[in-house]
């Protein structure tokens, strides 16, 4: 069980590292950066839902929490990129 838990968080770290690297790779293009941010946020939300489903503790509250965190990240990124 503990090895599975560690594997889940390694996968999350890979998702986030790839997202950050892709964000900087498309750096001068803010519209592409937003696309990378949206894809990374969606991947994060999906990871969270899958993780909790496998742990058998997926509840509506957790679904809403992951969706809101992903949405806040996208809104913040869009706001920052719009001002740049």
N, C-alpha and C positions, 0 to 999 in steps of 0.2 A: 504494500500500500504506500509506504513512504517513498519507494523508488518511483512509483507512478506519479506521485505528487511532485517530486523533483523534476521528472520529465515534463510535466505540464508547465512548470515555471521556466524550464529551459526553452520550451517552445514559445512561450510568451516573450522571453528575452530576445529570441531570434526574430520574432515578428517586429518588436520595437526597434531593434538594431537595424534591421533591413529598412524599416520605415524612416529612421533618422538618416541613414546613409543615402537612401533614394531622395530624401528631401534636399540634402546638400548637393547631390549629383545634379538635380534639375534647378539648382540655386538661382540663376538669374531670372527664371521664368516663374512668376508668382502663380499663374493659373495652374501650371503643372505641379507646383508645390502644394497647392490646395487639393488637387486630385490625389497626390501621394498622402496627404493628411487624412483625407476622407477614407481612402483605402485602408490606411493604418488603423483608423478609428473603427471602421467596420470589422476589420480583422480582430481587433481587441475585444469588441463586443461579442463576436462569434466565439472567440476563444473562451471568454468568460462563461457564456451560456453552455458551451460544450463541457468545460471544466466542471461546472456545478451540476450539470446533468449526470456526468460520470460519477460525481461524488454523491449523487442522489439527494442533493439539497437545493435543487433549483426551485425557486418560488417566484411568484409575481413580483415581489418586492426586489428581488435580486435582478430580474430582467429589467425592471424600470431603472434600477440603479446603474446598470451597465449602459443602457441606452442613454440615460441622462449624462453620464460621464463622457461618453463618446460624442454626444451632441454639443456639450460645453466645449470640448476640445476643438471641434470643428468650428464653432462660432468664434472662439478666441483666435484660432488660426486665421480665419477669414477676416476678422477685424484687424489683426496685425498686418496681414498681407495687403489689405486695402489701403492702409496708411503708408505703406512702404513705397 
